[in-house]
Amino acid sequence: MLGAPLLVRAQDAGTTVPASQPSAAPAPASGADNEAPPVIVTADRIAVPADQVGSSVTVITAQDIANKQQPFVADVMRGVPGLDVDRSGGPAQITSVFLRGANSEHTLVLIDGVEANDPSSPTRAFDFSTLTSDDIDRIEVLRGPQSTIWGSNAMGGVINIITKRGEGPPSGYVFAEGGSFYTAREGAGVSGGTKLYNYSFSLSREDSQAIPATDAHYGGITTDPFGITSAAGKFGLNISKDFNIDFTARYLQNRTHIDDFGGPGGDDPNRVLKGDQTFLRLAPHLFLADGFWEQTLAVNYTHYDRTDTHPEFSAAQYDGALLKFQWQNDFHLSKANTFTVGAEYGQESFDSSLQSYVTNDTTSVYAEDVASFFDRLYLTGGVRHEEHTIGGEDTTYRFTGAYLFPDWGTKLHASSGTGYKVPALSELIGPEGNPNLKSETSYGWDAGVQQSFDKNRVVFDATYFHNQFTNLIEVVNFTTFQPVNIGRAKTDGVELALTLRPTASLSAGFSYTHTNPEDSSTGQELVRRPRNKVGMDVTWQYSRKGQITLSGTYTGDRADFSPVTGDMIRLPGYTLINLSTSYKLTDNLTITARVENLLNERYEEVAGYGTESIGIYGGLKLSF
């Protein structure tokens, strides 16, 4: 006997995640004060209530982002279990994210469904350095291999960034902020919607004198200023109750001064990285047979245009693009069973002043079944097959399960699957490329228990995870610099998360992650992955008009390479504490303030690169 309704249609999942969930904790089970459970769309490519998801996922809501006031997405995510952020200098410098110890290029980043990983980068990783947090509705961080649903790059997990959808009467805002390091931020946005259409548009700009990217200890003197302009829009048209079209667009332009490397002689007053990023998506959405058959036909386009003024490269230019067609079919076989089958075709291209134009085409098909039984057991199973014009073919699978004990407030959850990452074009083709490279692969599983008390005012989750990575691409011959498939690695550990809501005005989230990251080829520890990390977020709504948030992370000591000798060294642990507050002066005018690095901690996230000291910022936001 099948259970109660399992699924919410994907088109209705745009803004249904409650704003009360601290980002340091997992999505809680349903039932807190009769509140509907949050909806997860990344785990199964359809909208599923969080208490029915077997995968490990954390949701960061728009309210979480507003509470922290962090202008960059990477800083918003610092407290997420199993996620580490490393920045090569101050804000807007190269920023990498590691999920459960996997390499940064093993995380797939989506922005409104568009693959955002850079086709022109050496490894096809996504650089979080310039991604701002303006107008984001929520961020879903899905951990573990997810290639069955999302394809290449999802070996370690997926970070899905979903922007706000307009609704209701027309509204808007303007804001301005300034503070330490001669930093200035300005922005504006408008949104609205009717039964026929919806729209949301935003524009922002940030400039800062910043700090020397090379740490002062290694001779960094010249500051490395940056300027970032970001524009985004979302438009939806409901042609009928069974047919609608969504269009999203995001454009980002940055100019950032950078240094050669984080060590002696790295300080470079003349090196500038200029970049343009464009993300576009057009997605018609059709219901047939009274909603039994749900179709989405999407066209996505990703484009990067970068210029590096390094004199050795003679102002090297890099141009990368990905054009992808997606056809997803969801068959709602019953209220408790949905079968999804889809097909994708993508063409990736890369061109630079150092390498001629190259392409790689991929064709893939996938299928997944999502079912519930007896209102307690929720299972998914899926498979994917993908073929590439260069690099062979890949087949992956994934299974998840969740079992609820409603009377006890207990949820058991587990997942197991494989992942892959297609070699980057620069690794396959070119003077140093190897066309015989195969995809990097992974196998991972996790299992855990979530326990809630007092109508979900207290929620605790404990998860054990294990990952194995094979065929990792490495360079071993430093004469030819040709990459080969020889690397192996493994990671395992524990993620603990606790959510507290003792009163309507106070909420808190705490997390602890222990990771064992090992290079299986050498037996050495993987660099820049701390064994221990703690996250914290506490928000107090002290009046109807004002609130204050204290957030912080502790990052334990970790391995890295010395910028002087190249030998492996250990970077000491550090603690970051941030304090932010806002107060409504009127119904339309809000004053904001925050202090970053409250303890004035001196630390390095990447050996040789500096980080900002204590910073104080304040601003005003006018809503209308």
C-alpha positions in Angstrom: 0.0 0.0 0.0 1.4 3.4 -1.0 1.5 6.3 1.3 0.4 9.9 1.4 1.1 12.5 -1.3 4.9 12.5 -1.9 5.6 15.3 -4.3 5.0 19.0 -5.0 5.2 20.0 -8.6 8.5 21.7 -9.4 6.9 24.9 -10.7 5.3 25.4 -7.3 8.5 25.0 -5.3 10.0 28.4 -6.0 9.7 30.1 -2.5 8.3 27.4 -0.2 11.3 26.9 2.1 10.6 28.4 5.5 12.8 31.3 6.5 13.4 30.1 10.0 16.1 27.4 9.4 19.7 28.3 10.4 22.2 27.4 7.7 24.5 25.5 10.2 21.8 22.8 10.6 20.0 20.4 8.4 16.5 20.9 7.0 14.2 19.8 9.9 11.4 17.3 9.6 7.9 18.5 9.3 5.5 19.2 12.2 7.1 22.2 14.0 4.1 24.2 15.1 2.1 22.8 12.2 4.6 24.3 9.8 4.9 22.6 6.4 8.3 21.0 5.8 10.8 22.8 3.5 10.9 21.6 -0.1 14.1 20.3 -1.7 14.4 20.4 -5.5 18.1 19.5 -6.0 18.1 16.0 -4.6 15.8 14.4 -7.2 15.3 17.2 -9.8 11.7 17.5 -8.6 10.3 19.1 -5.5 10.2 16.7 -2.5 9.5 17.6 1.2 12.7 17.6 3.2 11.6 14.9 5.6 11.3 12.5 2.7 14.8 13.1 1.3 17.4 10.4 1.9 20.4 12.5 0.8 22.3 14.9 3.0 21.2 18.4 2.2 21.4 21.8 3.8 19.1 24.7 2.9 20.2 28.3 3.3 17.2 30.6 3.1 16.8 34.2 2.0 16.2 35.1 5.7 19.5 33.4 6.6 21.3 35.5 4.0 19.6 38.7 5.1 20.5 38.0 8.8 24.2 37.5 8.0 24.5 40.4 5.5 27.4 38.8 3.7 27.7 40.1 0.2 29.4 37.0 -1.2 27.8 33.5 -1.5 31.0 31.7 -0.3 30.9 33.6 3.0 27.2 32.8 3.4 28.0 29.0 3.2 30.9 28.9 5.7 28.8 27.2 8.4 27.4 24.4 6.3 28.3 20.9 7.5 30.9 19.2 5.3 31.8 22.3 3.3 35.1 24.2 3.4 35.9 27.5 1.9 39.4 28.6 0.9 40.2 32.1 -0.5 43.5 33.1 -2.0 43.6 36.5 -0.3 40.8 38.9 0.6 37.3 39.3 -1.0 37.1 38.8 -4.8 40.3 36.7 -4.9 40.1 33.1 -6.2 37.8 31.2 -3.9 37.4 27.4 -3.8 34.8 25.2 -2.1 35.4 21.6 -1.0 32.5 19.2 -0.2 33.4 16.3 2.1 37.0 16.6 1.1 36.5 16.3 -2.7 38.4 18.6 -5.0 36.8 22.0 -5.8 36.2 20.9 -9.4 34.2 17.9 -8.1 31.3 20.2 -7.0 28.7 21.2 -9.6 27.4 24.7 -9.2 23.9 25.6 -10.6 22.4 29.1 -10.8 18.7 28.8 -11.5 19.3 25.5 -13.2 22.2 26.7 -15.4 25.6 24.9 -15.0 28.0 27.6 -13.8 31.3 25.7 -13.8 33.8 27.5 -15.9 34.6 25.6 -19.2 37.7 27.8 -19.7 39.3 27.0 -16.3 42.2 24.5 -16.1 40.0 22.0 -14.2 36.5 23.2 -15.0 36.0 24.3 -11.4 33.7 27.1 -10.3 35.4 30.2 -8.8 33.1 31.7 -6.1 35.2 34.8 -5.8 32.7 37.2 -7.5 29.4 35.5 -7.0 27.2 37.9 -4.9 24.3 37.0 -2.7 21.8 39.6 -4.1 18.2 38.5 -4.6 18.8 34.8 -3.8 15.8 32.9 -2.5 17.7 29.9 -1.2 20.8 27.8 -1.6 20.6 24.0 -1.5 23.9 22.2 -0.7 23.6 18.6 -1.6 26.5 16.4 -0.4 27.7 13.1 -1.9 28.0 11.8 -5.5 25.1 13.2 -7.6 26.1 12.5 -11.2 23.1 10.2 -11.8 20.8 13.3 -11.8 23.2 16.1 -12.6 26.0 14.6 -14.7 29.6 15.7 -14.8 31.3 17.6 -12.0 28.8 16.4 -9.4 31.3 13.8 -7.9 31.4 15.5 -4.5 28.0 17.2 -4.5 25.9 20.0 -5.9 25.4 23.6 -4.9 22.1 24.9 -6.3 21.5 28.7 -6.1 17.9 29.7 -6.7 17.0 33.3 -7.1 13.8 35.0 -6.1 10.6 34.8 -8.2 8.4 37.9 -8.3 4.9 37.8 -6.9 2.1 40.2 -5.8 1.9 43.9 -6.4 5.0 45.7 -7.8 7.6 46.3 -5.2 11.3 47.4 -5.1 14.3 48.4 -3.0 17.5 50.4 -3.2 20.4 50.0 -0.8 23.8 51.5 -0.1 26.6 50.3 2.2 30.1 51.4 3.1 32.8 50.6 5.5 36.4 49.3 6.0 39.0 49.0 3.3 37.2 51.8 1.4 34.4 49.4 0.5 31.2 50.6 -1.1 28.1 48.6 -2.2 25.0 49.9 -4.0 22.1 48.0 -5.5 18.4 48.1 -6.5 15.7 45.7 -7.5 12.1 45.5 -8.6 9.7 42.5 -8.6 6.0 41.6 -8.9 3.6 39.1 -10.4 0.1 38.2 -11.4 -1.7 35.0 -12.4 -0.4 35.8 -16.0 3.2 36.7 -15.4 5.9 37.3 -12.8 9.2 39.2 -12.9 12.2 40.1 -10.7 15.2 42.2 -11.7 18.2 43.4 -9.7 21.4 45.3 -10.1 24.3 45.8 -7.7 27.9 47.1 -7.6 30.7 46.6 -5.1 34.1 48.3 -5.0 36.8 48.0 -2.4 40.5 48.9 -2.0 40.8 45.5 -0.2 44.2 44.2 1.0 47.3 42.8 -0.6 46.5 39.3 -1.9 50.1 38.2 -0.9 50.4 38.1 2.8 52.5 40.9 4.4 54.7 38.3 6.0 55.8 37.3 2.4 56.2 40.9 1.2 52.7 41.9 0.2 52.5 45.7 0.2 50.4 46.8 -2.7 46.6 46.6 -2.2 44.6 44.5 -4.7 41.3 46.5 -5.3 38.3 45.0 -7.0 35.1 46.1 -8.7 32.1 43.8 -9.4 28.9 44.6 -11.2 26.1 42.0 -11.1 22.8 42.1 -13.0 20.1 39.4 -12.8 16.5 39.0 -14.1 13.8 36.3 -13.9 10.6 36.4 -16.0 7.7 33.9 -16.1 4.7 33.7 -18.3 1.7 31.5 -17.5 0.1 31.0 -20.8 -2.5 28.6 -19.4 -2.9 26.4 -16.3 -1.0 23.6 -18.2 1.7 25.6 -19.9 4.2 28.2 -18.7 7.6 29.6 -19.7 10.4 30.8 -17.5 13.4 32.9 -18.6 16.3 33.7 -16.3 19.5 35.7 -17.0 22.5 36.7 -15.0 25.5 38.8 -16.0 28.5 39.5 -13.9 31.5 41.7 -14.7 34.6 42.0 -12.5 38.0 43.7 -12.5 40.2 42.4 -9.8 43.9 43.1 -9.0 45.6 39.8 -8.2 49.1 38.6 -7.3 51.3 36.0 -9.0 51.3 33.6 -6.0 51.3 33.6 -2.3 55.0 33.8 -1.5 58.1 35.9 -1.8 58.0 38.0 -4.9 54.3 37.4 -5.4 53.2 40.9 -4.9 52.4 42.4 -8.3 50.9 45.9 -8.6 50.2 45.5 -12.3 48.4 42.2 -12.7 44.7 42.5 -13.2 42.1 39.8 -13.9 39.1 41.0 -16.0 36.1 38.8 -16.5 32.6 38.6 -17.9 30.1 35.8 -17.0 26.8 35.2 -18.6 24.1 32.6 -17.6 20.9 32.2 -19.6 18.0 29.8 -19.4 14.8 29.4 -21.3 12.5 26.7 -20.0 9.0 25.9 -21.3 7.0 23.8 -18.9 4.0 21.7 -20.0 1.4 19.4 -18.2 -0.4 16.8 -20.2 -3.1 14.2 -19.4 -4.5 16.2 -16.4 -1.0 16.6 -14.8 0.0 12.9 -15.2 2.8 13.9 -17.6 5.0 16.9 -16.7 7.6 18.1 -19.3 10.3 20.7 -19.1 12.3 21.5 -22.2 15.2 23.8 -21.3 18.0 25.6 -23.2 20.9 26.7 -21.0 23.8 28.9 -22.0 27.0 29.5 -19.9 29.7 31.9 -21.1 33.0 33.1 -19.6 35.3 35.7 -21.1 38.5 36.3 -19.0 41.6 38.4 -19.6 44.8 38.0 -17.5 47.3 40.9 -17.8 50.2 38.8 -16.5 53.2 40.0 -18.6 54.3 36.4 -19.1 51.1 35.6 -20.8 51.0 38.8 -22.9 47.4 39.7 -21.7 46.1 36.1 -22.2 42.5 35.8 -23.1 40.3 32.8 -22.3 36.8 32.2 -23.7 34.7 29.3 -22.6 31.0 28.4 -23.3 28.5 25.6 -22.7 25.3 25.2 -24.6 23.0 22.6 -23.2 19.5 21.3 -24.2 17.5 19.4 -21.6 14.3 17.4 -21.9 12.9 16.2 -18.5 9.7 14.1 -18.3 8.0 13.5 -14.9 5.3 10.8 -14.9 3.2 11.1 -11.7 2.1 7.5 -11.6 0.3 8.0 -8.3 0.3 10.5 -5.5 3.2 8.5 -4.0 5.2 7.6 -7.1 6.9 9.7 -9.7 9.1 8.3 -12.5 11.4 10.7 -14.2 13.2 10.1 -17.5 15.3 12.7 -19.3 17.8 13.4 -22.1 20.5 16.1 -22.4 22.8 17.3 -25.2 25.6 19.7 -24.5 28.4 21.3 -26.5 31.3 22.7 -24.5 33.9 25.0 -26.2 37.1 26.6 -25.2 39.3 29.2 -27.0 42.2 31.3 -25.8 45.2 33.3 -27.0 47.4 30.4 -26.0 45.3 27.6 -27.5 43.1 27.3 -30.6 39.3 26.7 -30.5 38.2 23.2 -29.3 34.9 21.5 -28.5 33.5 18.5 -26.8 30.0 17.2 -27.2 28.1 15.1 -24.6 24.8 13.1 -25.0 23.2 11.6 -21.9 20.0 9.9 -20.8 18.9 9.3 -17.2 16.0 7.8 -15.3 14.9 7.8 -11.6 12.0 6.5 -9.6 10.8 8.3 -6.4 8.3 6.4 -4.3 6.8 6.3 -0.8 5.3 3.4 1.2 3.0 3.5 4.2 3.7 7.2 4.9 7.0 6.1 6.4 9.4 4.7 3.8 10.7 6.9 1.0 13.0 5.4 -1.7 14.7 6.6 -4.9 16.8 4.8 -7.5 18.3 6.1 -10.7 20.8 5.5 -13.4 22.5 7.7 -16.0 24.6 7.0 -19.2 26.6 9.7 -20.9 28.8 9.6 -24.0 31.4 12.2 -25.1 33.0 12.9 -28.4 36.3 13.1 -26.5 36.9 11.1 -23.3 34.7 8.0 -23.8 31.5 7.3 -21.8 30.3 7.1 -18.3 27.5 5.2 -16.4 26.5 6.0 -12.9 23.8 5.0 -10.4 22.3 6.4 -7.1 20.0 5.0 -4.4 18.6 6.8 -1.4 16.2 6.0 1.4 14.5 7.6 4.4 12.4 6.0 7.1 10.3 7.9 9.5 9.2 7.0 13.0 6.5 9.8 13.4 5.7 9.0 17.0 9.3 9.3 18.1 10.3 12.2 15.8 13.0 10.0 14.3 14.2 9.8 10.7 16.8 7.4 9.4 18.4 8.4 6.1 21.0 6.9 3.7 22.3 7.3 0.2 24.8 5.5 -2.0 26.0 6.3 -5.5 28.7 6.9 -8.1 29.9 10.1 -9.8 32.2 11.2 -12.6 33.9 14.3 -13.9 34.7 14.7 -17.6 38.3 16.0 -18.2 38.4 19.8 -18.8 39.0 20.8 -22.5 42.4 22.2 -21.5 43.3 18.8 -20.1 42.2 16.9 -23.2 43.4 19.1 -26.1 46.3 21.5 -26.7 50.1 21.5 -26.4 50.0 19.8 -23.0 46.7 18.0 -23.3 46.1 14.3 -23.3 43.2 13.1 -25.5 43.4 9.6 -23.9 42.2 10.9 -20.5 39.2 9.2 -19.0 36.7 10.7 -16.6 37.6 10.9 -12.9 35.2 8.7 -10.9 33.9 8.4 -7.4 31.9 6.1 -5.1 30.3 7.4 -2.0 27.8 6.5 0.7 26.4 8.0 3.8 24.0 7.0 6.6 22.6 8.9 9.5 19.8 9.6 12.0 17.8 12.8 12.6 16.0 13.2 15.9 13.6 16.0 16.8 12.1 17.0 20.1 9.4 19.3 21.4 7.6 19.8 18.0 10.9 20.3 16.2 12.1 23.0 18.5 15.2 20.9 18.9 16.5 18.9 15.9 19.7 16.8 15.9 21.3 15.1 12.9 24.3 12.8 12.8 25.7 11.4 9.5 28.7 9.2 8.6 30.1 9.5 5.1 32.7 7.7 3.0 34.0 8.6 -0.4 36.5 7.0 -2.8 38.0 8.8 -5.8 39.8 7.1 -8.7 41.3 8.0 -12.0 42.1 11.4 -10.6 43.9 13.6 -13.2 47.4 14.6 -12.2 50.6 16.0 -13.7 53.6 13.8 -12.8 56.0 14.7 -15.7 57.1 18.3 -15.1 58.9 18.4 -18.4 55.9 17.7 -20.7 53.3 18.8 -18.1 50.9 16.3 -19.7 48.1 15.1 -17.3 47.4 11.4 -16.7 44.8 9.3 -14.8 46.7 7.9 -11.8 45.4 9.7 -8.7 43.4 8.0 -6.0 42.0 9.5 -2.8 39.5 8.7 0.0 37.7 10.7 2.6 35.4 9.7 5.4 34.0 11.4 8.4 31.1 12.5 10.6 28.7 15.5 10.2 26.8 16.6 13.3 24.2 19.4 13.3 21.9 20.8 15.9 19.0 23.3 15.4 17.4 25.1 18.4 14.3 27.2 18.5 13.5 27.8 22.2 11.3 30.8 21.5 9.7 32.5 18.5 12.3 35.2 18.7 15.4 33.1 19.1 16.9 30.5 16.8 20.3 28.8 16.6 22.2 26.3 14.5 25.4 24.5 15.3 27.5 22.1 13.3 30.6 20.0 13.6 32.4 18.1 10.8 35.3 15.7 11.2 37.0 14.7 7.9 39.8 12.2 7.2 41.2 13.3 3.8 43.9 11.0 2.3 45.7 10.9 -0.9 45.6 7.1 -1.5 48.5 7.2 -4.0 51.0 8.7 -1.5 49.3 8.2 1.9 49.6 11.9 2.6 46.9 14.2 3.8 44.9 16.1 1.1 45.8 19.8 1.3 43.5 22.6 2.6 40.9 20.1 4.1 40.7 20.6 7.9 40.0 17.5 9.9 37.8 19.5 12.3 35.4 22.3 11.6 32.7 24.0 13.7 29.9 26.3 12.5 27.5 28.5 14.5 24.6 30.8 13.7 22.4 32.5 16.4 19.7 35.0 15.6 17.7 37.0 18.2 14.7 39.0 17.1 14.9 41.4 20.1 12.0 43.6 19.0 9.4 43.9 16.2 11.8 46.1 14.4 15.3 44.8 15.2 17.3 41.6 15.1 20.9 40.6 15.8 22.9 37.6 14.4 26.1 36.1 15.7 27.8 33.7 13.3 31.1 32.0 13.4 33.3 29.2 12.3 36.3 27.4 13.7 38.6 25.8 11.1 41.2 23.3 12.4 44.8 23.0 11.3 45.3 21.6 7.9 48.0 20.7 5.3 49.3 23.0 2.6 52.4 23.6 0.5 54.9 26.2 1.5 55.1 29.1 -0.9 58.9 29.3 -0.1 60.1 25.7 -0.3 57.2 23.8 -1.8 57.3 21.3 1.0 54.1 20.3 2.9 53.5 22.4 6.0 50.6 22.8 8.4 48.5 25.9 8.6 47.3 26.7 12.2 43.6 26.7 13.0 41.6 29.9 13.3 38.3 31.2 14.5 36.1 33.7 12.7 33.3 35.5 14.4 30.9 38.0 12.7 28.2 40.1 14.2 25.4 41.7 12.2 22.2 43.6 13.1 19.4 45.5 11.4 16.7 47.8 12.7 13.6 49.2 10.9 13.5 52.9 11.3 10.2 53.0 9.5 8.1 50.4 7.6 10.2 51.2 4.5 13.6 52.2 5.8 16.1 49.7 7.5 19.5 50.5 8.9 22.1 47.7 8.8 25.5 47.1 10.4 28.0 44.3 10.7 31.4 43.6 12.1 33.5 40.9 10.3 36.4 39.1 12.0 35.3 40.5 15.3 38.3 38.9 17.1 40.7 40.5 14.6 42.1 37.0 13.9 45.3 36.7 11.8 45.2 33.6 9.7 45.8 32.1 6.2 43.3 30.0 4.3 45.8 29.3 1.6 49.5 29.4 2.4 51.1 32.7 1.5 47.9 34.7 1.0 46.6 37.3 3.3 43.2 37.8 4.9 41.3 40.8 6.1 41.6 42.1 9.7 38.5 43.3 11.6 36.1 45.3 9.3 33.1 47.4 10.2 30.3 48.1 7.7 27.0 50.0 7.7 24.2 50.8 5.3 20.6 51.8 4.6 17.9 49.9 2.6 14.8 51.6 1.3 11.8 49.4 0.3 8.8 50.5 -1.7 
